[in-house]
Amino acid sequence: MNPSCIDRHDGLDPGLYSTRDATGPENASESAIHPSTSGDCRLSGLQPFSELGPRPNARIRVKSDVSPHTGENRVFVEQKDSLYMQGRNGHFYSIPQKYISPFQRPRGTSFSFTPMGLESLRRKYDMVHGVPPFLYDLLDLNPASPHLKQIATAPDLYPYFKDERFLIVHNTSHDPKFKALENPRAQKLKNEAVMLCGWFIHPGLGCLKSESLQLLDELSDDAADKPLVRKLQSNYASIKQDADNLEKRFSTRETRSIGEMKKNGEYLASILDLNPNHIPLLESLKRKAHNHLKVQYGINEFDDVDLYFHFPYPDSTTTLHLHIRANQGLHPLEKAKSFTLDELIDGLSSGKRIDDIILDRQATFNGKIFRDPDRSIEEFQNLPGVTVSSDSENLHRLKGSSSQPLWMRSRDDLFLYR
């Protein structure tokens, strides 16, 4: 069956979406790697069609509800164990499977901060020792680092933004086997989408020896000559088998705290360290992230891109890192625990302090900031000015009220690909 492609119009009303001939996402062609156009019929995407009329044996339920706190109209699709959110461009995108169950629970984790509580959190982060272990291993050139092997294979997928001091890495929490990197330009049309992180790299990290700095220079340089990358490519197999070397490297971790490293240069531990002087950095991050997605993943203006920071961080992931997502469904809880680049740029540009931006968000949701329900809360419990609960009502759960419009279509009406 050849899927049909229909013209795109501006309305996003789910009742206006239909098609005459298409197949579902589980049958999507692996060859769907063409650049998006305004007329694409894409995996997990919707295109409007003027000839309405439900198909027989309808299997897909398109729901909508309205956030009582922001007034946002949220349109989504539930299909067996899958959940799809409608993006800004009208397409429906899959929410990562690992998030659906915890984010849809009726109870969850919440934080409430006073101004003193935000200051307590700053002091807490100053006591954290360096970057997460996976990033330390990469920067220490630990041959057991799976990211190091990927850099040797495809260095262009790990750019280092030298002026901003951010290293872009693949998000292994969603794709531990790096399947997405086998054909990156096809990834934007898959349910797993494009998921990257950009990590701030402090120049005083103990793992940044001469070869580490050389690697970062080569990853920030468009020149074809990358001698250290070539060395990794040729030696990787033999280095990986050096068990004694691995044991020694695995026992090495950052010995200095973030507070100590701040004495030798700015360390961005979280969004709490941002101020109006960082507006150019945030704008540059946005520009370079979009360019990386365009060049390496084929992302363009018809795709849905989200750039954001989570808050607050647990100790295990403390160090400012930018989440880079393309064509991924964002659950309302994911949005609630995130601050977008645009939100921070606009807020700081208007004269607000970062504390004001955080407290404004908190006020929107009954005085609470929400995080993943499964996150440990023990490390936050005794901070002055911080109230934390693992049993708060989940204000961001998708419910789909029966008083809202409800459409029934077959799956073929909703999920299209080219």
C-alpha positions in Angstrom: 0.0 0.0 0.0 1.4 3.4 -1.0 0.7 6.1 1.6 -0.8 9.2 0.2 0.4 12.7 0.9 -1.9 15.6 1.3 -1.4 19.4 1.5 -0.9 21.0 4.9 -3.3 23.7 6.1 -3.1 25.9 9.2 -5.9 24.5 11.5 -4.9 22.2 14.3 -8.4 21.0 15.2 -8.2 17.2 15.5 -11.7 16.9 14.0 -10.3 18.2 10.7 -7.7 15.5 10.3 -8.2 12.5 8.0 -6.6 10.8 5.0 -7.7 8.4 2.3 -4.8 6.0 2.4 -2.0 5.6 4.9 -0.3 3.1 7.2 0.5 3.1 10.9 3.8 4.0 12.7 4.8 0.4 13.3 4.9 -0.2 9.5 6.8 3.0 8.8 9.5 2.8 6.1 13.1 2.9 7.2 13.7 5.0 4.1 11.7 7.9 5.5 14.8 10.2 5.6 13.8 12.9 3.1 13.9 16.5 4.4 10.5 17.6 5.8 8.4 19.8 3.6 5.1 21.5 4.3 3.3 18.6 2.5 5.0 15.7 4.3 3.0 12.8 5.6 5.2 11.7 8.4 5.5 9.1 11.1 3.5 10.2 14.1 2.3 13.2 12.1 -1.1 14.6 11.2 -2.1 16.4 8.0 -5.5 18.0 7.6 -7.9 16.9 4.9 -11.1 18.7 4.0 -13.2 15.6 3.1 -14.3 14.5 6.6 -16.0 11.4 7.7 -14.9 8.7 10.2 -13.6 5.4 9.0 -15.3 2.2 10.1 -13.9 0.1 13.0 -12.3 3.2 14.5 -9.5 2.3 16.9 -7.8 5.6 17.8 -9.2 8.1 20.3 -8.1 11.7 20.0 -8.6 13.5 23.3 -8.2 17.0 24.5 -8.1 18.7 27.9 -7.3 22.1 29.2 -4.7 22.8 31.8 -6.6 24.5 34.7 -3.4 26.4 35.6 -2.1 27.7 32.2 -5.2 27.4 30.0 -3.2 25.4 27.5 -5.3 23.1 25.3 -3.6 19.7 25.2 -4.4 17.3 22.4 -3.2 13.7 22.6 -3.7 10.2 21.4 -3.7 7.0 23.5 -3.0 3.8 21.8 -2.4 0.6 23.9 0.8 1.4 25.9 1.7 4.5 23.8 0.9 8.2 24.2 1.3 10.8 21.5 1.2 14.6 22.1 0.3 17.1 19.4 3.2 19.4 18.7 3.3 23.0 17.7 3.2 22.1 14.0 0.1 19.9 14.3 1.9 16.6 14.1 1.5 14.0 16.9 4.8 12.8 18.5 5.5 9.8 20.7 6.3 10.4 24.4 9.2 8.1 25.5 7.8 4.9 26.9 9.7 5.2 30.1 7.8 8.4 31.0 4.3 7.4 30.3 3.5 5.4 33.4 5.2 7.6 36.0 4.0 10.9 34.5 0.4 9.7 34.4 0.3 8.7 38.0 -2.3 10.6 40.1 0.4 11.4 42.8 3.9 12.6 42.3 6.9 14.6 43.5 6.8 18.3 44.1 9.0 21.1 45.5 8.2 24.4 47.0 10.9 27.0 47.4 11.1 30.2 49.3 13.8 32.7 48.2 15.9 31.3 51.0 15.3 27.8 49.7 16.8 28.7 46.3 19.9 30.1 48.1 20.0 26.8 50.1 19.9 24.9 46.8 22.8 27.0 45.4 24.9 26.1 48.4 24.0 22.4 48.1 25.1 22.4 44.5 28.4 24.0 45.4 29.2 20.9 47.5 28.7 18.5 44.6 31.9 17.1 43.2 32.2 17.8 39.5 30.3 16.3 36.6 28.4 13.0 36.4 30.6 9.9 36.1 29.6 9.2 32.5 30.8 12.6 31.4 34.0 12.4 33.6 34.8 9.1 31.9 34.4 10.6 28.5 36.5 13.6 29.3 39.1 11.4 31.0 39.4 9.4 27.8 38.3 6.3 29.6 38.3 3.6 26.9 35.3 2.0 28.6 33.2 5.1 27.9 30.6 4.1 25.3 30.5 7.8 24.2 34.3 7.7 23.4 33.7 4.9 21.0 30.9 6.9 19.3 33.2 9.9 19.0 35.8 7.8 17.3 33.1 6.5 14.9 31.2 9.7 14.3 32.9 12.8 15.8 30.6 15.2 14.0 27.7 14.0 16.2 29.6 15.2 19.3 30.4 18.9 18.7 32.0 21.1 21.3 30.7 24.6 21.4 34.0 26.1 22.4 32.9 29.7 23.1 30.0 28.5 25.3 31.9 25.5 26.8 29.1 23.0 26.0 29.7 19.5 24.7 26.8 17.9 22.8 26.4 14.2 23.7 23.9 11.5 22.8 21.2 10.8 25.4 21.9 7.2 26.4 19.2 7.1 29.1 16.8 6.7 26.1 19.0 4.9 23.6 21.8 3.0 25.5 22.9 1.1 22.3 23.2 4.3 20.2 20.9 3.0 17.6 19.9 6.5 16.6 23.5 7.3 15.5 23.5 4.5 12.9 21.4 6.7 10.6 20.9 10.1 12.3 19.0 11.7 9.5 16.3 9.0 9.7 15.9 9.5 13.4 13.6 12.5 13.3 10.8 10.3 11.7 11.0 7.6 14.3 9.1 7.3 17.5 12.3 7.6 19.5 12.9 11.0 17.9 16.2 13.0 18.3 17.3 13.3 21.9 20.6 15.0 22.8 22.1 16.8 25.8 24.6 19.7 25.8 26.8 19.7 29.0 28.7 22.7 30.4 32.4 21.9 30.7 34.4 23.7 33.3 38.0 24.2 32.4 39.2 23.3 35.9 37.9 19.7 35.8 40.5 17.3 37.0 39.8 15.0 34.0 40.8 17.7 31.5 44.4 16.7 30.7 46.3 17.7 27.6 44.8 15.0 25.4 41.3 15.7 26.7 41.6 19.4 25.8 43.0 18.4 22.4 39.9 16.2 21.8 37.6 19.1 22.7 39.5 21.4 20.3 39.1 18.8 17.5 35.4 18.4 18.2 35.0 22.2 18.0 37.0 22.4 14.7 35.4 21.8 11.3 38.8 21.0 9.9 39.1 17.5 8.5 42.4 16.8 10.2 41.6 15.4 13.7 44.8 13.5 14.8 43.5 12.5 18.2 40.2 11.2 16.8 42.2 9.2 14.2 44.3 7.8 17.1 41.1 6.7 18.9 39.8 5.1 15.7 42.9 3.1 15.2 43.6 2.1 18.8 40.2 1.8 20.3 39.9 -2.0 20.2 43.3 -2.6 21.8 42.8 0.1 24.4 39.4 -1.3 25.4 41.0 -4.6 26.3 43.5 -3.1 28.7 41.9 -4.3 31.9 44.4 -2.9 34.3 44.1 0.6 32.7 40.3 0.3 33.0 40.4 -0.6 36.7 42.6 2.4 37.4 40.5 4.8 35.4 37.2 3.6 36.9 38.4 4.5 40.4 39.2 8.1 39.4 36.6 10.8 40.0 36.6 14.6 40.5 38.0 15.4 43.9 37.1 19.1 43.9 33.7 20.5 44.6 31.8 22.8 42.3 32.3 25.6 44.9 36.0 25.1 44.8 36.1 25.2 41.0 34.1 28.4 41.0 37.1 30.1 42.6 39.0 29.4 39.4 36.3 30.5 36.9 32.6 30.4 36.4 30.9 27.0 36.9 27.3 26.7 35.7 25.9 24.1 38.1 22.2 24.8 37.3 19.9 27.5 36.0 20.4 29.2 39.4 23.8 30.4 38.2 22.3 32.2 35.2 21.9 36.0 35.1 21.4 38.7 32.4 25.1 38.5 31.5 24.4 35.0 30.1 21.7 36.1 27.6 24.3 36.1 24.7 25.4 32.6 25.8 21.8 31.3 25.8 21.1 32.9 22.4 24.3 31.4 21.0 23.4 28.0 22.4 20.0 28.2 20.7 21.5 29.1 17.3 24.2 26.5 17.4 21.9 23.7 18.6 19.5 24.4 15.8 22.3 24.4 13.3 23.7 21.1 14.6 20.2 19.6 14.3 19.9 20.9 10.8 23.3 19.7 9.5 23.5 16.3 11.2 19.9 15.3 11.7 18.1 17.0 8.8 15.9 19.1 11.1 14.2 22.1 9.4 11.4 24.6 10.0 8.7 22.0 9.6 10.0 19.9 12.5 9.3 20.5 16.2 12.4 21.4 18.3 12.5 21.9 22.1 15.5 23.3 24.0 15.3 23.4 27.7 16.9 22.9 31.2 15.4 20.8 34.0 15.1 22.1 37.5 15.9 21.2 40.2 18.8 18.8 39.6 19.6 15.8 41.9 23.2 15.6 42.9 23.8 12.9 40.3 23.2 15.2 37.3 24.3 18.5 38.7 26.1 20.6 36.1 24.0 22.7 33.7 22.9 20.7 30.7 20.6 21.6 27.8 18.1 19.1 26.7 17.8 19.1 22.9 14.7 17.4 21.5 13.4 17.2 17.9 10.0 15.6 17.1 9.5 14.2 20.6 6.2 14.4 22.4 6.5 16.4 25.6 4.2 15.3 28.4 2.8 18.3 30.5 4.9 17.1 33.4 8.1 17.2 31.3 7.2 20.8 30.4 6.4 21.7 34.1 9.9 20.6 35.3 11.7 22.4 32.4 12.7 26.0 31.6 13.1 26.6 27.9 15.9 28.7 26.4 13.3 31.2 25.1 11.6 31.5 28.5 15.0 32.2 30.2 16.1 34.6 27.5 12.8 36.5 27.6 12.7 36.6 31.4 16.3 37.7 31.9 15.9 40.3 29.0 12.9 41.8 30.8 14.9 42.5 33.9 13.8 39.5 36.0 16.3 37.6 38.1 16.5 33.8 37.7 14.9 33.4 41.1 11.9 35.5 40.0 11.5 33.3 36.9 11.5 30.1 39.1 9.2 31.5 41.7 6.8 32.8 39.0 6.6 29.2 37.6 6.0 27.9 41.1 3.1 30.3 41.6 1.4 29.1 38.4 1.1 25.6 39.8 -0.3 26.1 43.3 3.1 27.0 44.7 4.9 23.9 43.5 7.6 22.8 41.1 7.1 19.2 39.9 9.7 16.6 39.1 9.8 12.9 38.1 7.7 10.8 40.6 10.5 8.2 40.9 13.2 10.7 41.9 14.7 10.4 45.4 13.8 13.3 47.6 16.0 12.5 50.6 18.8 14.9 49.5 16.4 17.8 49.5 14.5 17.2 52.7 16.6 19.2 55.2 17.3 22.2 53.1 16.1 25.5 54.8 13.3 27.1 52.8 12.6 23.9 50.7 9.5 21.8 51.1 9.5 18.5 49.3 6.8 15.9 49.0 6.6 12.5 47.1 2.8 12.4 47.5 1.5 15.6 45.8 -1.4 15.6 43.5 -0.1 15.3 39.9 -1.4 18.5 38.4 0.0 17.6 35.0 -1.7 14.3 34.4 -3.5 14.0 31.1 -7.2 13.1 31.7 -9.2 14.0 28.6 -12.5 15.2 30.1 -15.6 13.7 28.5 -17.0 17.3 28.3 -14.3 18.0 25.8 -14.7 17.1 22.1 -13.8 13.4 21.4 -13.0 12.1 17.9 -12.8 8.5 16.9 -10.7 7.5 13.8 -8.8 4.5 12.7 -5.1 4.6 13.3 -4.5 5.1 9.6 -6.3 8.4 9.8 -3.8 9.7 12.3 -0.3 8.4 11.7 1.2 9.1 8.3 4.6 8.8 6.8 6.2 9.4 3.5 
